[in-house]
Amino acid sequence: MLFSSWVVFLCLIQFSLGFNYSSPFLMEEEDALLTVPQLIRKYGYEVEEHEVVTEDGYLLTMFRIPSRKEARQYPIFMMHSLFSSCADWVVIGRKHGLAYLLADRGYDIWLGNARGNRYSKKHQRLSTVSSQFWDFTFHEIGYYDVPALIDYVLDRTGVPRLHYIGFSQGAMTSFVALSSRPEYNVKIVQLHALSPAVYMYRSGSALIRLLASLVMPIEDSLRSVGKYEFLPFSEQQYFLYRWLCPAPEQTICRVIVYDVVGPNPKQLDVKTVRVFLGHFPAGASLKQVRHYAQIINDGIFRQLDYNDPKKNIQFYGSNNVPRYNLSLVTTPVSTYYGYNDNTVIYLNVLQLESELPNVVSSYPVPDKRFSHVDFILANNVKEVLYKEIIKNVELADQTATFE
């Protein structure tokens, strides 16, 4: 009786989760095991690899898809989400991935990678096994990485401005950069913020809230055994996830994914999940996760509170932890949000908009089931989101002065 009840329960879970076999994407299973430049070349695009040095010595890898046309357009810089890499923009393949769609329209595409992910795990002096290498949060990504990557693109292309497209953390760190170093506002034609993870305290995910409440003991435990990285990339992870979450149900993976990002099973294909989990997670620092827990728990967009007056005074000159002044973000901003996003609730995006001085567009994705991961993986993402982004990019290009 107990066994039969358990079987019925699992069947109900699988029915409620749903699974989709009708992916429109041009991808293959082997794509899970390819690097980003291998993916780009496989699907017929040129790719260049560039190494960018930050002020504090990190060596960041950036991939470029050069423009196929001679059209006079501003370059586009794209920044990925937490625990991820620039695979966010290409993993669903040509004719659908946003980087490819923009490249097809003649744009010069630059794909950034934040310090600590699989493509940016080098430093001029520090080893990745040292605690000093991992002594950063999203603040350093915004304060050092984003400006260094922007300056590199502008220097190589010889133009004064670029478009910035950021997803989740990639959007949030742009606000760190532009509020902390406001001179960078004039270097951006328009900032496209996809589900910007600035305010996260309304998160609808039980797992996110649990992790935020337990982050200190988790961090202490890992540090005690010399681990300072969280969810590092492994070449074996694809095979691990295939074993843990066999097709077609993928029950464990989908339960976790749906809690964290919001359920939208009709738009998340079985193969897409498998391929994406060959690229995600790509690594982050423990300290970075602690900083996220802070903004989730207290709802304040500010630098890291060390919970120690002496340390706060050492770093900030006061026990009052500095907030990011969003009124200094004067670049034109377009926001994009989903009503079923469990990670960045749409109300949090609206709060962000209310604090920015130059929001030129606010776009709720018309699919009411659109979740956080759908910004990069949904079957319908091109139709319901990417076409709008491309339209806004091209409109900004037409009205901006190219000088």
N, C-alpha and C positions, 0 to 999 in steps of 0.2 A: 504493500500500500504506500509506504514512504517513498519507495523507488519510483512508482508510477506517478506520484504527486510531483516529484522532482522533475521527471521527464516533461510533464504537462507544464510546469513552471518555466523550464527552459524553452519549450516551444512557444509559450506566450511571449517571453522576452524576445525571441528571434522574430516573431511576427511583429511585435511592436517596433523593433529596431528597423526592420525592413532591410533589403539590400538590393542594389541596382546593378544590372548587367549591361545597361545600355549607354555606356560612356561614349561621348562623341569624340574623345581625345585620341590623337595620333601618338600613342605611346605603346611601348612594349615592356615585358617583364624585366628585360635586361637593363632598362633605364634606371631601375633602383640601384644598380651597382656601378653606374657611370658617374664620373665627376661632372660638374657643371660644364666645363669646357668640352668634355667629351659629348655631352648631350647636345650642346649648341652645334658642334661640328656634325654630329650624326644627322641632324635635321636640316643641314644645308646652309648654315650660316657661318661666316667668318667669326673668329674670336681671338682677342688679344688678352694676354695676362699682364697686369701691371702691379708693381709693389709700391705701396705708399708708406712713408715714414711719418709717424706722428711726433708731436713735440716732446712727448715723454718716451719715445723710443720703440713703440710697437710697430711691427711691420704688417701692414694690412694688404691682403690680396684683393684686387678689383679686376673684374672681367669686362671687356668691352666688346660689344657687337657694333662694328663700324657701320656707318650709314651706307646704304647701297645706292644712294642718289646724291646728286650735287646740290640738292635743295638747300636754301639758306635758312636753317632752322636752329633753334637752341638745342643743345644736348640735353639728354634726360638722365638724371641720376636716380637710382632706385635702391631703397634700403629695406632690409628684411625684418622679420619678427623675432621675438625672444626664442631662444633655443634653436634657431633656424639659421639658414644661410641664404645666399642669393638664388638658391634652387627654387625658392618661393615663386620666382617670376618666370621660370622656364619648365618646371617639372611636368606640366600638363601638355607640353609639346607645341609644335608649330600650329598656326591657325587658331590657337586658343590662349597660349601663355601671353601675358601682357607685354613682356619684353619683345617677343616675336611680332606681335601685332603692331607695336610702335615702330620696330625696325622695318617692317614691311611698308610703313608709311613714310620712310625716309629719315627717321630719327637716329641720331648717334646715341647708343644705349650704353650706360655705365652701371655695372652691378656691384654695389658695395658689399663688404663683409666686415662685421664688427669684430673687434678684438675678442679672442677667446673661442671663436667658432673654428670649425675644421680647416678653413682656408686662411685663417689669420692667427695662427698659434706660434708666432715668432716675435722675438724682441732683440734689439741690438745688444743687450747685455744680460738679460734675465733668461733663465731656463724655465720651461713650462712645469718642471717639477718643484719649483720654488714657490713659496707662498706669496712672494713679492710680485710675481707675474700675474697672479690672480687677484691682486689687491685693487679691484676696480668694481664699479657698479655701472648702471646706465648713465650716471652723471659723466663719467670719463668718456663713454662712447659719444655722448652728445657734445661734450666740451672739447675733446681732442679728435676723435675719429671723424665725426661728421665734417668739421671744418677742414681737416687735412684732405679728406676725399673730395670735397667740393673744390678746394683750391687746386688740387691735382688735375681735375677735369678741366677747369677753366684755363689752367696753364697749358695743358696739352692741346686744347682746342682753340685757344686764342680768342675766346669770347668772354664778355664780362659777366654773363648770367647763364643759369641753367634752370630746367624744370626739376623739381624734387617730388618723387613719389615714394611714400613710405607706408608700410603696413604695420599696424600694431606698435611694437617697440620702435620700428623704423620710422614711424610718424612721431611717436613721443620724443625720441631723441632729437628730432629736428626742432622741437619746441624748447628743449634744453639748450641746444646750440644757439638758437635765435634770441632767446631771452638772456642767456649768459654772455653772448658775444653779438650784440645787436648790429654790429657793422656787417654781419653776414646777410642781413635782410635784403640789402640791395643786390646781392648776388643770386637771388632766386626770382625767376619770372613768376612762378606760382607754385605753392606748396599743396600737393594733393595728399591729404591725410586719410588713409583708409583705416577705419576702426582704430583711431588713435588711443593708445593705452596711457592716457594722462590721468584720468580719474577712473579708478577701478573699484571703489569701495561698495558699489551696488552689485558686485558680481553675483550672478545667479548660480554659480557653480559651487556645489558642496565641497568638491575636491580642492578647488582653489582656496576656499575659505579655511579648509582643514590644513592645507600646506602652509598658509599664512600664519596660522596659529601655532604651528609646530616648528617653524623655521629655525628658531634659536637652538633647540635641542638637536635638530637634524644637523645644523651647521657645526655645533660643538662635537658631535659624534664623528663626523667626517674629518674635521680638522684634527681630532685626536689621533687619527691614523694617517695623517699626512695627505688628505685629499682636500683640494681647494676648488676643484671643478665640479659642476653639477650637470648631469645628463650629457656626458661627453659622447662624441661620435665614435662609432665602432664599425669597422668593415663587416662585422658579423651580425649587425643588428637586424638587417633585412631577414636573414634566416631565422633569427630568434623570434621576430614578430610573426613570421609565417607559421612557426611552430605554435606560438601562443594563441594566435588568432587565425586558424585555418579558414579558408574560404569554403562555402560562401557566407556562413553566418558572421564570422569575425566577432563573435559575441563579446569577448573581454575587451578588445580594442574599441569596439563601437560604444560599449557602455561608458568607458572612460572618455572617449572623444565627445560623445553627446553631452555628458555632464559638463565638461570643460568649455566646449564651444557653443553648445546648443544643438538639438537634434534636427536634422533635415535629411533623412535617409534617402529620399528620392534623388537628391542631388549629389550624393557621395557614393561613387562607384566602387565596387569591390577591388578592381585592379588599381584604381587610383590610390586607394588606401595603402595597398601593398607597395606600390612604387614610391609613394611619398615617404613611407617609413624606412625606405632605404637611405633617405637624405635627412630625416628628422628623427631624434634630436641631433643637433650639430655642436652642442656645447655652450656653456655659459659659466660664469663664476658663482661660487657660493655667496659671495658678498652682494653680487647683483640680485640674486634671489631674495636675500634679506631686505634689500632696498625695495623690491616689489612688495614684499610682505608688509613693509611699513606703509606704503601708499594705499594698499588694500585695507589695512586695519584702521588707519587714521584719516584717510580720505583727503590728505593734503599733498599737493604736488610740490615737493621740496627736496633738498639734498638729504643725504643719509643722516639720521639721528643716531649717534653712537650710544645713546642711553647712558652716557657718562659725562657729567659736566666738564671734567678735565679734558677729555678728548674733544668735546665740542668746542671748548675754548681754544684748544690747540689748533684745530682745523678752521674754525670760523671766527675766532676772536670773541666769541660770545657763546653762552649756552643756548641762545635762540638760533635754531637751525634755519638757514636762509631758504625762503620760498623762491620758486621760479616766477619771475614777474612777466606774466603773459601779455601785459599791455605793451611790452617792448617788441612783440612779434608783429611787425608792421607789414611784412610781405603778404601779398594776397593769398588767402587760404581757401581751399575747397575741401569740405569734409564729406565723407561717405560712411554710412552706418547701416546696420541691419537690425531689424526689430526682434530677431530671435538670437542675437549674439549674447551668449552667457558670459563671455570673457570681458567685453567692454559693452556694458548695457547702453542702449541708445540715449538714455537720460544723461549718462555721463558725457557723451559727445555733445549733447545740447548744452550742458553746463560749460564745457570747454568753449563752445562757440560764443557763449554769453560773455566770456572773459577776453576774447580776442578782438582787436580793434579793426580787423580788415578781412572778415569772412565774406567772400564773394560768391560762394555757392555752398548749399547744404543739400546733400542728396541722400534721402532714405531709399535704400534698395527696394524696388517694388515687390519683390518676392517676400511675403511676410514671414516665411520660414527661414530666411537667409541668416546663416550663423557666422561665427568668427572664422572658421576654417574655410567657409565658402568663398571668402575674398580671394582665395588662391586655388581652390580645388573644386568648386561646384560645377556640375555639368552645364549649368546655364549662366556661368559667370560672365562670359563674353557678352551675352545678350542683355543681361540685367545690370551689369556694372561696367565692364571694360569699354563698351561703346560710349558710355557717358564720360568716362575719364578721357578717352581719346578726343571726344568732342571738346571738352574743356581745355585740354592741352592745345589743340589746334586753334581754338578761339583765342586763348591767351597769346599764342604765337603771332596771330594775325594782328592783334591790337598792341603788342609790345613793340618798342623801337629797338631794332637790331643794331646795336652800336657798341 
